[in-house]
């Protein structure tokens, strides 16, 4: 399988870092290993992230409580914190288990209202980011909504915002046009376009021959694949299938993602065990 073409989206180093730890620490080491910084630099270099960017990202993620440092002799190793483990497990459920389309919606909605002053801009950003990942869209500026019964209390508590948030579970009155509400709350055109672009990029590579690019290896392909898929589904709250436009492109894109993931899983795991320097978490 060849590497992504030049039209592939640019992924943030932190997104690729999380994909790396999700694939090669959380998954096959149950999160109980730390990885040498040199190994992380090597692996992310395979997807075009420079050494300085990797080091800066590691430092920021430590400061944000997502990674922990552990020194072994003269080497520095990095492992997952409890917070990062929860985030990655939530992501694993969303990526690998739930799927991109909800065929079984029961009519329930979760509503969340919040009010934070401008001086708490960082906390507002973090809350909105976590709400978007949890499937919420902004119905109004301080009122967010998600399909189904979403257990978001732990996310709010983790951010220290319980006192500023109110959470409700409800169903829409028959006077509410659910299809129109969905169109007003979520940018369906942009979401659909991302699915179409993802499917086009990766389906064209399923049967492609091997690349001559020495950096085109299973680890790099899988990091790009997962990173791009997370970017694609991040803005999609798994809206009720019966209220989506005909021919919604999430399902074929998901099929392509899973086929490529299946092809790369074993080769990426074998290569990772060969190239990664890890140490037991203390």
C-alpha positions as CSV (number, residue, x, y, z in Angstrom):
1,X,0.0,0.0,0.0
2,X,1.4,3.4,-0.9
3,X,1.6,6.5,1.3
4,X,-1.0,9.2,1.2
5,X,-0.9,11.7,-1.6
6,X,-0.2,15.4,-1.2
7,X,-3.9,16.2,-0.9
8,X,-4.0,14.4,2.5
9,X,-4.9,16.8,5.4
10,X,-2.2,18.1,7.6
11,X,-2.5,16.5,11.0
12,X,-1.5,18.2,14.2
13,X,1.5,16.6,16.0
14,X,-0.6,16.0,19.1
15,X,-3.2,14.1,17.1
16,X,-0.5,11.9,15.7
17,X,1.0,11.5,19.1
18,X,-2.3,10.4,20.6
19,X,-2.7,8.0,17.6
20,X,0.7,6.6,18.3
21,X,0.0,6.0,22.0
22,X,-3.4,4.6,21.3
23,X,-2.0,2.1,18.8
24,X,1.3,1.1,20.3
25,X,1.0,1.7,24.1
26,X,-2.6,1.5,25.2
27,X,-3.5,-1.3,22.8
28,X,-0.7,-3.9,23.0
29,X,0.9,-3.0,26.3
30,X,-2.3,-2.2,28.3
31,X,-0.9,1.2,29.0
32,X,1.7,-0.1,31.4
33,X,4.8,0.8,29.3
34,X,6.7,4.0,28.8
35,X,8.4,4.8,25.4
36,X,11.8,6.2,24.9
37,X,11.7,9.8,23.4
38,X,14.1,8.7,20.7
39,X,11.7,6.0,19.5
40,X,8.8,8.5,19.5
41,X,10.9,10.9,17.4
42,X,11.7,8.1,15.0
43,X,8.1,7.0,14.6
44,X,6.6,10.5,14.1
45,X,9.4,11.3,11.7
46,X,8.0,8.6,9.5
47,X,4.9,10.8,9.1
48,X,6.7,14.1,8.6
49,X,6.9,15.5,12.1
50,X,10.3,17.0,12.9
51,X,12.3,16.3,16.1
52,X,11.7,19.7,17.6
53,X,8.0,19.5,17.0
54,X,7.9,16.1,18.7
55,X,9.9,17.4,21.7
56,X,7.6,20.4,22.0
57,X,4.5,18.3,21.8
58,X,5.8,15.9,24.4
59,X,6.4,18.9,26.8
60,X,3.0,20.4,26.2
61,X,1.3,17.0,26.7
62,X,3.1,16.6,30.0
63,X,2.1,20.1,31.1
64,X,-1.5,19.3,30.2
65,X,-1.5,16.1,32.2
66,X,-1.7,13.7,29.2
67,X,1.8,12.2,29.5
68,X,4.2,11.5,32.3
69,X,8.0,11.4,32.2
70,X,10.1,8.6,33.6
71,X,13.9,8.7,33.5
72,X,15.9,5.5,32.9
73,X,19.6,6.2,33.2
74,X,20.3,9.0,30.7
75,X,17.2,8.3,28.7
76,X,13.8,9.9,29.1
77,X,10.7,7.8,28.6
78,X,7.0,8.9,28.3
79,X,3.9,7.1,29.4
80,X,0.2,7.6,29.7
81,X,-1.5,9.4,32.6
82,X,-4.9,8.3,33.9
83,X,-6.5,11.2,32.1
84,X,-4.9,10.2,28.8
85,X,-5.8,6.6,29.3
86,X,-9.5,7.6,29.7
87,X,-9.4,9.8,26.6
88,X,-7.8,7.1,24.5
89,X,-10.2,4.4,25.8
90,X,-13.1,6.7,24.9
91,X,-11.6,7.2,21.5
92,X,-11.1,3.5,21.1
93,X,-14.8,2.9,21.7
94,X,-15.8,5.6,19.2
95,X,-13.3,4.5,16.5
96,X,-13.5,0.7,16.7
97,X,-16.8,-0.2,18.3
98,X,-19.6,2.4,17.9
99,X,-19.3,3.0,14.2
100,X,-19.9,6.2,12.3
101,X,-23.7,5.8,11.8
102,X,-26.4,5.4,14.4
103,X,-29.1,3.0,13.1
104,X,-30.7,2.5,16.5
105,X,-31.5,5.9,17.9
106,X,-34.4,5.8,20.3
107,X,-35.4,9.5,20.1
108,X,-33.6,10.7,23.3
109,X,-31.4,13.8,23.4
110,X,-28.8,15.0,26.0
111,X,-28.8,18.7,26.6
112,X,-26.0,20.6,28.3
113,X,-26.1,24.2,29.3
114,X,-23.0,26.2,30.6
115,X,-22.0,29.7,31.4
116,X,-18.3,30.7,31.8
117,X,-16.8,34.2,31.9
118,X,-14.4,35.4,29.2
119,X,-11.6,35.2,31.7
120,X,-11.9,31.4,31.5
121,X,-11.4,31.2,27.8
122,X,-9.1,28.1,28.0
123,X,-11.7,26.2,30.0
124,X,-14.4,27.1,27.6
125,X,-12.2,25.9,24.7
126,X,-11.5,22.6,26.5
127,X,-15.1,22.0,27.3
128,X,-16.3,22.7,23.8
129,X,-13.6,20.4,22.4
130,X,-14.6,17.6,24.7
131,X,-18.3,18.2,24.0
132,X,-17.7,18.0,20.2
133,X,-15.8,14.8,20.6
134,X,-18.7,13.4,22.8
135,X,-21.1,14.1,20.0
136,X,-22.5,17.5,21.0
137,X,-23.4,20.4,18.7
138,X,-24.2,24.0,19.7
139,X,-27.9,24.4,19.6
140,X,-27.3,27.9,20.9
141,X,-24.2,29.6,22.3
142,X,-24.4,28.1,25.8
143,X,-26.8,25.2,25.0
144,X,-25.3,22.1,23.4
145,X,-27.2,19.0,22.3
146,X,-26.3,15.4,21.4
147,X,-28.3,12.4,20.2
148,X,-28.9,9.7,22.7
149,X,-28.2,9.5,26.4
150,X,-24.6,10.7,26.7
151,X,-22.8,10.2,30.0
152,X,-20.9,13.5,30.0
153,X,-20.8,14.2,33.7
154,X,-17.3,12.6,34.1
155,X,-15.9,14.8,31.3
156,X,-17.3,17.9,33.0
157,X,-16.0,16.9,36.4
158,X,-12.5,16.1,35.0
159,X,-12.4,19.7,33.7
160,X,-13.5,21.0,37.1
161,X,-16.6,22.6,35.7
162,X,-19.4,20.7,37.4
163,X,-20.7,23.9,39.2
164,X,-21.0,25.7,35.9
165,X,-22.8,23.1,33.9
166,X,-26.4,21.7,33.8
167,X,-27.2,18.4,32.1
168,X,-30.7,17.2,31.0
169,X,-32.1,14.2,29.1
170,X,-35.2,14.8,27.0
171,X,-37.1,14.0,23.8
172,X,-38.2,16.5,21.2
173,X,-41.8,17.7,21.0
174,X,-43.7,16.7,17.8
175,X,-43.7,20.3,16.8
176,X,-39.9,20.2,16.4
177,X,-38.6,19.5,12.9
178,X,-35.7,17.2,13.9
179,X,-34.2,17.1,10.4
180,X,-34.1,20.9,10.3
181,X,-32.7,21.1,13.8
182,X,-29.9,18.8,12.8
183,X,-29.1,20.8,9.7
184,X,-29.0,24.0,11.7
185,X,-26.8,22.6,14.5
186,X,-24.3,20.6,12.5
187,X,-22.6,21.5,9.3
188,X,-23.7,18.4,7.3
189,X,-22.0,19.5,4.1
190,X,-18.6,19.7,5.7
191,X,-19.0,16.4,7.6
192,X,-20.1,14.7,4.4
193,X,-17.3,16.2,2.4
194,X,-14.7,14.9,4.9
195,X,-16.1,11.4,4.6
196,X,-16.1,11.5,0.8
197,X,-12.5,12.8,0.7
198,X,-11.3,10.2,3.2
199,X,-13.0,7.4,1.3
200,X,-11.5,8.6,-2.0
201,X,-8.0,8.9,-0.6
202,X,-7.8,5.5,1.1
203,X,-9.9,3.3,-1.1
204,X,-7.6,4.2,-4.0
205,X,-4.7,2.7,-2.0
206,X,-6.3,-0.6,-0.9
207,X,-5.0,-2.5,-3.9
208,X,-2.0,-0.3,-4.7
209,X,1.4,-2.0,-4.9
210,X,4.3,-1.3,-2.5
211,X,5.9,2.1,-2.5
212,X,9.5,2.9,-3.1
213,X,9.4,5.5,-0.4
214,X,11.5,4.2,2.5
215,X,9.4,6.1,5.0
216,X,6.2,4.3,3.8
217,X,6.0,1.6,6.4
218,X,3.0,0.0,8.3
219,X,3.4,2.2,11.4
220,X,3.4,5.4,9.3
221,X,0.4,4.3,7.3
222,X,-1.5,3.3,10.3
223,X,-0.8,6.5,12.2
224,X,-2.0,8.6,9.2
225,X,-5.0,6.3,8.8
226,X,-6.1,6.6,12.4
227,X,-5.2,10.3,12.6
228,X,-7.2,11.1,9.5
229,X,-10.2,9.0,10.6
230,X,-10.3,10.7,14.0
231,X,-10.2,14.1,12.2
232,X,-13.0,12.9,10.0
233,X,-15.3,11.6,12.7
234,X,-14.5,14.3,15.3
235,X,-17.2,16.7,14.0
236,X,-19.7,13.9,13.4
237,X,-21.9,13.0,16.5
238,X,-23.3,9.8,14.9
239,X,-26.5,11.5,14.1
240,X,-29.7,9.4,13.7
241,X,-29.5,7.6,10.3
242,X,-33.1,8.2,9.6
243,X,-32.7,11.9,9.8
244,X,-29.7,12.2,7.5
245,X,-29.7,12.9,3.8
246,X,-30.0,10.0,1.4
247,X,-26.7,8.4,0.4
248,X,-24.9,9.6,3.6
249,X,-21.2,8.8,2.9
250,X,-20.2,7.8,6.4
251,X,-20.9,4.1,5.9
252,X,-18.7,3.5,2.9
253,X,-15.9,5.6,4.4
254,X,-16.1,3.5,7.5
255,X,-15.9,0.3,5.5
256,X,-12.7,1.6,3.8
257,X,-11.2,2.6,7.1
258,X,-11.8,-0.8,8.6
259,X,-10.4,-2.6,5.6
260,X,-7.2,-0.6,5.6
261,X,-6.9,-1.0,9.4
262,X,-7.2,-4.7,9.1
263,X,-4.5,-4.8,6.4
264,X,-2.0,-2.8,8.5
265,X,-2.7,-4.1,12.0
266,X,-0.4,-7.1,12.2
267,X,2.5,-5.6,10.1
268,X,2.4,-2.4,12.2
269,X,2.4,-4.3,15.5
270,X,5.4,-6.5,14.4
271,X,7.4,-3.5,13.3
272,X,6.5,-1.5,16.5
273,X,7.8,-4.3,18.7
274,X,11.1,-4.3,16.7
275,X,11.7,-0.5,16.7
276,X,10.3,0.8,20.0
277,X,12.4,1.0,23.1
278,X,10.1,0.7,26.0
279,X,10.4,0.3,29.8
280,X,7.9,-0.9,32.4
281,X,5.9,1.9,34.0
282,X,7.0,2.6,37.6
